[in-house]
């Protein structure tokens, strides 16, 4: 490796480390970046795979993350409930789609960020706010680098786009896949981000043309992905080969050239 390449790598590492420290040290920045709107407060009754049930009977689906296991929250814990300003308050099942905060020593702990940082959850494919997604993704990257929590378990190893048969083993599950984009093509109302030449076998990501403007606004013009190495997050489906529908720009991270 050349000296200039080593310097660039060190600079990137230092920049990333500084970002993680800043996020951990400044909850106010997360509040500003995520543009939270307070819904109210409530106490925990029970916790199950279905979500967090409150004493008033409502159920919370933790917004912005995908859990590896059921969370632990003692009954009676008081939660402050917030949502992103542009996000709906409930999901299609009627659950509160909320970010939760827990008061600790005159501060508020953002529960979702804490879970991601400890490797107990992954950032979902629908955070809803690009700046907020970047904060959570930085915490996820730090946890993955340290192999804490779920990142130390083989089942959560990063999928490789060049191994579609292995990726397909996660069919029906939320997963992360990395690889180099071979081509970007359009057909009808769909943009195809291809990672191989054989559509019937290789990994493919699709973006609906109606969503292209949102990707471009986030600096992710689909055609610019051609030849780039990227990380994809979403639910693995099968359409010939493994396939992910990308509806939000936070589902695609550009990793480099």
Buried (B, 14 or more C-beta within 10 A) or exposed (E): EEEEEEEEEEEEEEEBEEBBEEBBEEBEEBBEBBBBBEBEEBEBBEBEEEBBBBEEEBBBBBBBBBBBEEBEBEEEBEBBBBBBEEBEEBBEEEBBBBBBBBEEEEEBEBBBBBBBBEBBBBBBBBBBBBBBBBBBBBBBBBBBEEEBBBBEEEEBEEBBBBBBEBBBEBEEEBBBBBBBBBEBBEEEEEBBBBBBEEBEBBBBBBBEEEBBEBBBEBEBEBEBBBEBBBBBBBBBEEEEBBBBBBBBBBBBBBEEE
